[in-house]
Amino acid sequence: MTWVVAASTVFGYGALYSDVQVTFRDGSTRDILQKAYTVANFIAAGFAGSVKIGFTLLESATEHLTLRDRPPDSYAWHPVGAAFSWAPVARSLFAASQPDEQRLESRLLFVGASPSERQGLGAKIYFVRFVSPSFEPQIMSRAIKMCGIGTGAAVSEYKHSIKPLFKFSSGLLRAEVGRAGGWGNQLGHSISHRLGRAPHFGISRHLNTILVTQEGFRFGKTDQTTHYPDGRIVEHKMPLVARSYNEFLALASAAGSEGAEAIC
């Protein structure tokens, strides 16, 4: 129960948005988990499905794509090469996971900036989707594109409300004027607003944002303040979220929930 969304733009960078809600084995939900991280130079990844397997796979991708004999800023993986190199590892890790966690399935989404190719006003952006149990890389690359994993990707009202934001007539492109990354940040706030206006079980309006460029990463979150006609002011602030599986188990326990077999 989650939504991880990737977007690309003519400005030559990619954006990865991930909500923070988790559904526990007893059916309860909490906004408690960060689901997207950097895994290599120019590559970020988000996960959906089993929380335990998701963290295992992200840690594996980071380890696999790290060259121990090279300084971190001295090399770069092409997103497609990275995907095909790591996919067999993902497949074996999933197969070795506990059956109860496998039952929850696992999906990952890479967003990568090519270190050498250009498209639009910047780097050529690649999306790579992996789905258990095969984890066969599904490659996508267009200058203007949106891709998602998790239950939110199947909610038609989300897709229909967000699709117009990619049109040149939407006015969203103006957010980039004088502010690098403005389009990506504003798109995240627009998605969050739509999630708040049409909530669905298992999906939070709180989003973490990672912008992926050839120059590095930019991180953000979709904190917002809503002013209502009746004078009410409501602040939507990112809650405390876990950034590792052990942190997740600790936060879940503190909240009175069982972390095993949690799904996102």
C-alpha positions in Angstrom: 0.0 0.0 0.0 2.0 2.9 -1.2 2.9 5.2 -4.1 6.3 5.8 -5.4 6.3 8.1 -8.4 9.1 8.9 -10.9 9.0 11.9 -13.3 11.2 13.4 -15.9 11.2 16.8 -17.5 12.7 18.7 -20.5 15.0 20.4 -17.9 17.1 17.3 -17.9 16.7 15.9 -14.4 14.5 13.2 -12.8 12.4 13.3 -9.7 11.4 10.5 -7.3 8.5 11.0 -4.9 7.6 8.5 -2.2 4.9 8.6 0.4 5.6 7.4 4.0 2.6 5.2 5.0 2.9 1.6 6.0 0.1 -1.0 6.5 0.7 -3.4 9.3 -0.3 -7.1 9.6 -3.4 -6.2 11.7 -4.6 -3.8 9.0 -3.6 -0.5 10.8 -1.6 2.2 9.0 0.9 4.7 10.1 3.0 7.5 8.4 6.3 6.1 9.6 8.7 5.1 6.7 11.0 6.7 4.2 10.9 4.5 1.0 13.3 6.2 -1.4 17.1 6.7 -1.2 20.2 7.2 -3.2 21.9 4.0 -4.2 24.7 5.2 -6.5 26.0 8.4 -8.1 23.2 9.7 -10.3 20.8 6.9 -9.2 18.0 6.9 -6.6 15.5 4.1 -5.9 12.2 3.6 -4.1 10.5 0.4 -3.0 7.0 -1.0 -2.6 5.7 -4.2 -1.1 7.4 -6.0 1.8 9.1 -3.4 4.0 11.8 -6.0 5.1 12.6 -7.1 1.6 12.5 -3.5 0.3 15.3 -2.5 2.7 17.3 -5.6 2.0 17.2 -4.9 -1.7 18.1 -1.2 -1.4 21.0 -2.0 0.9 22.1 -4.7 -1.6 21.9 -2.2 -4.6 24.0 0.3 -2.7 26.6 -2.3 -1.9 26.6 -3.8 -5.4 27.1 -0.4 -7.1 29.9 0.8 -4.8 33.4 0.4 -6.1 35.6 -0.1 -3.0 38.8 0.7 -4.8 37.6 4.1 -6.2 36.8 7.4 -4.5 33.0 7.9 -4.5 33.0 10.9 -6.9 35.4 9.4 -9.4 33.0 7.0 -11.2 29.4 6.7 -12.4 27.1 3.9 -13.4 24.9 4.1 -16.4 21.4 3.4 -15.1 20.8 0.6 -17.6 24.1 -1.1 -16.9 23.5 -0.8 -13.2 20.1 -2.3 -13.5 21.1 -5.4 -15.5 24.2 -5.9 -13.3 22.2 -5.9 -10.0 19.0 -7.7 -11.2 20.4 -11.3 -10.6 21.4 -10.3 -7.0 17.9 -9.0 -6.4 16.4 -12.2 -7.7 18.5 -14.3 -5.4 17.8 -12.2 -2.3 14.1 -12.3 -2.9 14.2 -16.1 -3.4 16.1 -16.4 -0.1 13.6 -14.3 1.9 11.0 -15.6 4.3 7.9 -17.0 2.6 5.6 -14.7 4.5 7.6 -11.7 3.3 7.7 -13.0 -0.3 3.9 -13.3 -0.2 3.8 -9.4 0.1 5.8 -9.2 -3.1 8.4 -6.5 -3.9 8.8 -3.7 -6.5 11.6 -1.2 -7.0 11.9 1.8 -9.1 15.2 3.3 -10.2 15.6 6.9 -11.4 18.9 7.5 -13.0 20.7 10.3 -14.9 22.9 9.2 -17.7 26.5 10.4 -16.9 27.2 10.9 -20.7 23.9 11.3 -22.7 22.0 14.5 -23.1 18.3 15.1 -23.5 16.4 18.3 -23.4 18.2 20.9 -21.3 20.2 18.3 -19.3 20.9 14.7 -18.8 19.0 11.8 -20.3 16.8 10.3 -17.6 16.1 6.6 -17.2 13.4 4.8 -15.2 13.9 1.2 -14.4 11.1 -0.9 -12.8 11.8 -4.2 -11.1 9.0 -6.6 -10.1 9.4 -9.8 -8.0 10.2 -12.6 -8.4 12.1 -12.2 -11.7 13.3 -8.6 -11.2 13.8 -8.3 -14.9 14.6 -4.6 -15.6 11.9 -2.7 -17.4 13.6 0.3 -19.0 11.9 3.6 -19.8 13.4 6.8 -21.1 11.5 9.8 -22.4 12.1 13.5 -21.9 8.6 13.9 -20.3 7.4 10.8 -18.5 5.7 9.6 -15.3 6.0 6.1 -13.9 4.8 4.6 -10.6 4.8 1.5 -8.4 2.5 0.6 -5.5 -1.2 0.8 -5.1 -1.3 4.5 -5.9 -0.2 3.8 -9.5 -3.5 2.0 -10.1 -5.7 4.9 -8.7 -7.2 6.4 -11.9 -8.2 9.7 -10.3 -4.6 10.3 -9.3 -3.3 9.6 -12.8 -6.0 11.7 -14.4 -5.4 14.7 -12.1 -1.6 14.6 -12.4 -1.3 14.0 -16.1 -2.3 17.6 -17.0 0.6 18.9 -14.9 3.0 17.6 -17.6 1.5 19.7 -20.3 3.2 22.9 -21.4 0.0 24.8 -20.8 -0.2 23.8 -17.1 2.2 26.7 -16.1 4.2 24.3 -13.8 7.3 24.7 -16.0 7.5 28.4 -14.8 8.5 27.1 -11.4 11.9 26.3 -12.9 12.6 30.0 -13.8 15.3 31.3 -11.6 15.2 28.3 -9.3 17.0 25.1 -10.3 14.8 22.1 -9.3 11.7 24.4 -9.0 9.6 22.2 -11.4 10.4 19.0 -9.5 9.7 20.5 -6.1 6.4 22.1 -7.2 5.3 18.9 -8.9 5.8 17.1 -5.5 3.6 19.7 -3.7 1.0 19.4 -6.4 0.9 15.6 -6.0 0.7 16.0 -2.3 -2.2 18.4 -2.6 -4.1 15.9 -4.8 -3.4 13.1 -2.3 -4.8 15.2 0.5 -7.9 16.1 -1.6 -8.6 12.4 -2.5 -7.2 10.2 0.2 -6.9 6.5 -0.3 -6.2 3.8 2.2 -2.5 3.0 2.7 -1.2 6.2 1.0 -0.1 9.3 2.8 0.0 12.9 1.5 3.4 13.3 3.0 6.1 12.8 0.3 9.9 12.7 0.3 11.4 14.1 -2.8 14.7 13.2 -4.5 15.8 15.2 -7.6 18.4 13.3 -9.7 20.8 15.3 -11.8 24.2 14.9 -13.4 25.5 17.4 -10.7 24.1 15.3 -7.8 21.0 15.1 -5.7 18.5 17.5 -4.2 16.3 16.4 -1.3 13.0 17.8 -0.1 9.6 17.1 1.5 6.2 18.4 0.8 5.4 20.3 4.0 2.5 22.6 3.4 0.3 25.1 5.3 -3.4 25.2 4.3 -5.5 28.3 4.9 -9.3 27.6 4.9 -12.1 30.2 4.2 -13.3 29.9 7.8 -10.0 31.1 9.2 -8.5 27.7 10.1 -4.8 27.1 9.4 -3.6 23.5 9.2 0.0 22.6 8.9 1.0 19.4 7.1 4.5 18.5 8.4 6.5 15.4 7.7 6.4 13.1 10.7 9.3 11.2 12.1 10.1 8.4 9.7 12.4 5.4 9.8 15.4 5.2 7.4 16.5 1.7 8.1 14.7 -1.6 8.9 15.9 -1.5 12.5 14.6 2.0 12.9 11.3 0.9 11.4 11.0 -2.0 13.9 11.8 0.4 16.8 9.3 3.1 15.7 6.6 0.4 15.0 7.1 -1.1 18.4 7.0 2.3 20.1 3.7 2.9 18.4 2.3 -0.5 19.5 2.5 -2.2 16.1 4.3 -5.4 15.0 6.8 -4.6 12.2 7.0 -8.1 10.8 5.1 -8.6 7.5 4.4 -4.9 7.1 3.6 -3.8 3.6 4.0 -0.5 1.8 
